[in-house]
Amino acid sequence: HFWVRDTGIGIAEEDMANLGKPFMQIQNDYTRRFEGTGLGLSLVKGLVALHEGTMSIESAPGEGTTVTISLPVNGPKRRSGAPAGVLPMPVAKP
């Protein structure tokens, strides 16, 4: 596994449920000081799911954020009926 840590603005507990949703940013349009589209964690979440890994996020306002990603050592399991080298994309659940 590996992790990425920053010393940025952090994320409040009530905002954690929205992380990983496409185009979601924690700061609102009127107070936002940082650029971005809100796609970063959404892309990471999808790639981790594709590889059958896990992602966890720890954060506190004013202290920063740590994102930890764990991926299977041998890669994702091949599903029955799938040709070698082809992995079906998991279906996102709301």
NORGI-V973481 format. One record per backbone hydrogen bond with DSSP energy under -1.0 kcal/mol. NH is the residue of the N-H (numbers start at 1). CO is the residue of the C=O. Records with the same first field share a line. If there is no record, write none. Layout:
# NORGI-V973481
NH: CO ; CO
This chain:
# NORGI-V973481
2: 69
4: 67
6: 65
15: 12
16: 13
18: 15
19: 16
21: 18
24: 21 ; 38
32: 28
43: 39
44: 40
45: 41
46: 42
47: 43
48: 44
49: 45
50: 46
51: 47
52: 49
53: 48
54: 70
56: 68
58: 66
60: 64
62: 9
63: 60
64: 60
66: 58
67: 4
68: 56
69: 2
70: 54
75: 72
82: 79
86: 83
